Amino acid sequence: MRNGLVVDTEALDRNSNKLSRFCEYNREMPLLDAVEAIAK
């Protein structure tokens, strides 16, 4: 576990398109950082 991060996989599934687009524009960002960024 990374710094106590808990990933809600159901929410991640619902937001997969948003995450995909975010990652397209932030290719250098690690995946877990991107997940945290879109969760805010």
Phi and psi restraints in degrees (range 20) as a CNS / XPLOR table:
assign (resid 1 and name C) (resid 2 and name N)
       (resid 2 and name CA) (resid 2 and name C) 1.0 -99.7 20.0 2
assign (resid 2 and name N) (resid 2 and name CA)
       (resid 2 and name C) (resid 3 and name N) 1.0 106.9 20.0 2
assign (resid 2 and name C) (resid 3 and name N)
       (resid 3 and name CA) (resid 3 and name C) 1.0 52.3 20.0 2
assign (resid 3 and name N) (resid 3 and name CA)
       (resid 3 and name C) (resid 4 and name N) 1.0 35.9 20.0 2
assign (resid 3 and name C) (resid 4 and name N)
       (resid 4 and name CA) (resid 4 and name C) 1.0 74.5 20.0 2
assign (resid 4 and name N) (resid 4 and name CA)
       (resid 4 and name C) (resid 5 and name N) 1.0 14.7 20.0 2
assign (resid 4 and name C) (resid 5 and name N)
       (resid 5 and name CA) (resid 5 and name C) 1.0 -72.0 20.0 2
assign (resid 5 and name N) (resid 5 and name CA)
       (resid 5 and name C) (resid 6 and name N) 1.0 129.8 20.0 2
assign (resid 5 and name C) (resid 6 and name N)
       (resid 6 and name CA) (resid 6 and name C) 1.0 -116.6 20.0 2
assign (resid 6 and name N) (resid 6 and name CA)
       (resid 6 and name C) (resid 7 and name N) 1.0 125.8 20.0 2
assign (resid 6 and name C) (resid 7 and name N)
       (resid 7 and name CA) (resid 7 and name C) 1.0 -99.3 20.0 2
assign (resid 7 and name N) (resid 7 and name CA)
       (resid 7 and name C) (resid 8 and name N) 1.0 123.5 20.0 2
assign (resid 7 and name C) (resid 8 and name N)
       (resid 8 and name CA) (resid 8 and name C) 1.0 -83.3 20.0 2
assign (resid 8 and name N) (resid 8 and name CA)
       (resid 8 and name C) (resid 9 and name N) 1.0 99.1 20.0 2
assign (resid 8 and name C) (resid 9 and name N)
       (resid 9 and name CA) (resid 9 and name C) 1.0 -65.6 20.0 2
assign (resid 9 and name N) (resid 9 and name CA)
       (resid 9 and name C) (resid 10 and name N) 1.0 -29.4 20.0 2
assign (resid 9 and name C) (resid 10 and name N)
       (resid 10 and name CA) (resid 10 and name C) 1.0 -67.9 20.0 2
assign (resid 10 and name N) (resid 10 and name CA)
       (resid 10 and name C) (resid 11 and name N) 1.0 -42.5 20.0 2
assign (resid 10 and name C) (resid 11 and name N)
       (resid 11 and name CA) (resid 11 and name C) 1.0 -66.9 20.0 2
assign (resid 11 and name N) (resid 11 and name CA)
       (resid 11 and name C) (resid 12 and name N) 1.0 -38.3 20.0 2
assign (resid 11 and name C) (resid 12 and name N)
       (resid 12 and name CA) (resid 12 and name C) 1.0 -62.8 20.0 2
assign (resid 12 and name N) (resid 12 and name CA)
       (resid 12 and name C) (resid 13 and name N) 1.0 -40.6 20.0 2
assign (resid 12 and name C) (resid 13 and name N)
       (resid 13 and name CA) (resid 13 and name C) 1.0 -62.4 20.0 2
assign (resid 13 and name N) (resid 13 and name CA)
       (resid 13 and name C) (resid 14 and name N) 1.0 -43.4 20.0 2
assign (resid 13 and name C) (resid 14 and name N)
       (resid 14 and name CA) (resid 14 and name C) 1.0 -64.5 20.0 2
assign (resid 14 and name N) (resid 14 and name CA)
       (resid 14 and name C) (resid 15 and name N) 1.0 -29.6 20.0 2
assign (resid 14 and name C) (resid 15 and name N)
       (resid 15 and name CA) (resid 15 and name C) 1.0 -105.2 20.0 2
assign (resid 15 and name N) (resid 15 and name CA)
       (resid 15 and name C) (resid 16 and name N) 1.0 19.9 20.0 2
assign (resid 15 and name C) (resid 16 and name N)
       (resid 16 and name CA) (resid 16 and name C) 1.0 -62.1 20.0 2
assign (resid 16 and name N) (resid 16 and name CA)
       (resid 16 and name C) (resid 17 and name N) 1.0 -37.2 20.0 2
assign (resid 16 and name C) (resid 17 and name N)
       (resid 17 and name CA) (resid 17 and name C) 1.0 -65.9 20.0 2
assign (resid 17 and name N) (resid 17 and name CA)
       (resid 17 and name C) (resid 18 and name N) 1.0 -41.2 20.0 2
assign (resid 17 and name C) (resid 18 and name N)
       (resid 18 and name CA) (resid 18 and name C) 1.0 -62.7 20.0 2
assign (resid 18 and name N) (resid 18 and name CA)
       (resid 18 and name C) (resid 19 and name N) 1.0 -43.2 20.0 2
assign (resid 18 and name C) (resid 19 and name N)
       (resid 19 and name CA) (resid 19 and name C) 1.0 -64.4 20.0 2
assign (resid 19 and name N) (resid 19 and name CA)
       (resid 19 and name C) (resid 20 and name N) 1.0 -42.1 20.0 2
assign (resid 19 and name C) (resid 20 and name N)
       (resid 20 and name CA) (resid 20 and name C) 1.0 -60.5 20.0 2
assign (resid 20 and name N) (resid 20 and name CA)
       (resid 20 and name C) (resid 21 and name N) 1.0 -47.2 20.0 2
assign (resid 20 and name C) (resid 21 and name N)
       (resid 21 and name CA) (resid 21 and name C) 1.0 -63.4 20.0 2
assign (resid 21 and name N) (resid 21 and name CA)
       (resid 21 and name C) (resid 22 and name N) 1.0 -42.1 20.0 2
assign (resid 21 and name C) (resid 22 and name N)
       (resid 22 and name CA) (resid 22 and name C) 1.0 -59.6 20.0 2
assign (resid 22 and name N) (resid 22 and name CA)
       (resid 22 and name C) (resid 23 and name N) 1.0 -44.3 20.0 2
assign (resid 22 and name C) (resid 23 and name N)
       (resid 23 and name CA) (resid 23 and name C) 1.0 -67.4 20.0 2
assign (resid 23 and name N) (resid 23 and name CA)
       (resid 23 and name C) (resid 24 and name N) 1.0 -32.1 20.0 2
assign (resid 23 and name C) (resid 24 and name N)
       (resid 24 and name CA) (resid 24 and name C) 1.0 -59.4 20.0 2
assign (resid 24 and name N) (resid 24 and name CA)
       (resid 24 and name C) (resid 25 and name N) 1.0 -37.9 20.0 2
assign (resid 24 and name C) (resid 25 and name N)
       (resid 25 and name CA) (resid 25 and name C) 1.0 -92.2 20.0 2
assign (resid 25 and name N) (resid 25 and name CA)
       (resid 25 and name C) (resid 26 and name N) 1.0 -9.7 20.0 2
assign (resid 25 and name C) (resid 26 and name N)
       (resid 26 and name CA) (resid 26 and name C) 1.0 -130.7 20.0 2
assign (resid 26 and name N) (resid 26 and name CA)
       (resid 26 and name C) (resid 27 and name N) 1.0 56.1 20.0 2
assign (resid 26 and name C) (resid 27 and name N)
       (resid 27 and name CA) (resid 27 and name C) 1.0 -59.7 20.0 2
assign (resid 27 and name N) (resid 27 and name CA)
       (resid 27 and name C) (resid 28 and name N) 1.0 -26.6 20.0 2
assign (resid 27 and name C) (resid 28 and name N)
       (resid 28 and name CA) (resid 28 and name C) 1.0 -84.7 20.0 2
assign (resid 28 and name N) (resid 28 and name CA)
       (resid 28 and name C) (resid 29 and name N) 1.0 -11.7 20.0 2
assign (resid 28 and name C) (resid 29 and name N)
       (resid 29 and name CA) (resid 29 and name C) 1.0 -79.1 20.0 2
assign (resid 29 and name N) (resid 29 and name CA)
       (resid 29 and name C) (resid 30 and name N) 1.0 132.3 20.0 2
assign (resid 29 and name C) (resid 30 and name N)
       (resid 30 and name CA) (resid 30 and name C) 1.0 -60.3 20.0 2
assign (resid 30 and name N) (resid 30 and name CA)
       (resid 30 and name C) (resid 31 and name N) 1.0 149.6 20.0 2
assign (resid 30 and name C) (resid 31 and name N)
       (resid 31 and name CA) (resid 31 and name C) 1.0 -57.0 20.0 2
assign (resid 31 and name N) (resid 31 and name CA)
       (resid 31 and name C) (resid 32 and name N) 1.0 -46.5 20.0 2
assign (resid 31 and name C) (resid 32 and name N)
       (resid 32 and name CA) (resid 32 and name C) 1.0 -64.9 20.0 2
assign (resid 32 and name N) (resid 32 and name CA)
       (resid 32 and name C) (resid 33 and name N) 1.0 -32.3 20.0 2
assign (resid 32 and name C) (resid 33 and name N)
       (resid 33 and name CA) (resid 33 and name C) 1.0 -66.5 20.0 2
assign (resid 33 and name N) (resid 33 and name CA)
       (resid 33 and name C) (resid 34 and name N) 1.0 -38.2 20.0 2
assign (resid 33 and name C) (resid 34 and name N)
       (resid 34 and name CA) (resid 34 and name C) 1.0 -66.1 20.0 2
assign (resid 34 and name N) (resid 34 and name CA)
       (resid 34 and name C) (resid 35 and name N) 1.0 -41.6 20.0 2
assign (resid 34 and name C) (resid 35 and name N)
       (resid 35 and name CA) (resid 35 and name C) 1.0 -60.3 20.0 2
assign (resid 35 and name N) (resid 35 and name CA)
       (resid 35 and name C) (resid 36 and name N) 1.0 -44.5 20.0 2
assign (resid 35 and name C) (resid 36 and name N)
       (resid 36 and name CA) (resid 36 and name C) 1.0 -62.3 20.0 2
assign (resid 36 and name N) (resid 36 and name CA)
       (resid 36 and name C) (resid 37 and name N) 1.0 -39.9 20.0 2
assign (resid 36 and name C) (resid 37 and name N)
       (resid 37 and name CA) (resid 37 and name C) 1.0 -65.0 20.0 2
assign (resid 37 and name N) (resid 37 and name CA)
       (resid 37 and name C) (resid 38 and name N) 1.0 -41.5 20.0 2
assign (resid 37 and name C) (resid 38 and name N)
       (resid 38 and name CA) (resid 38 and name C) 1.0 -80.1 20.0 2
assign (resid 38 and name N) (resid 38 and name CA)
       (resid 38 and name C) (resid 39 and name N) 1.0 -15.2 20.0 2
assign (resid 38 and name C) (resid 39 and name N)
       (resid 39 and name CA) (resid 39 and name C) 1.0 -78.6 20.0 2
assign (resid 39 and name N) (resid 39 and name CA)
       (resid 39 and name C) (resid 40 and name N) 1.0 -15.9 20.0 2
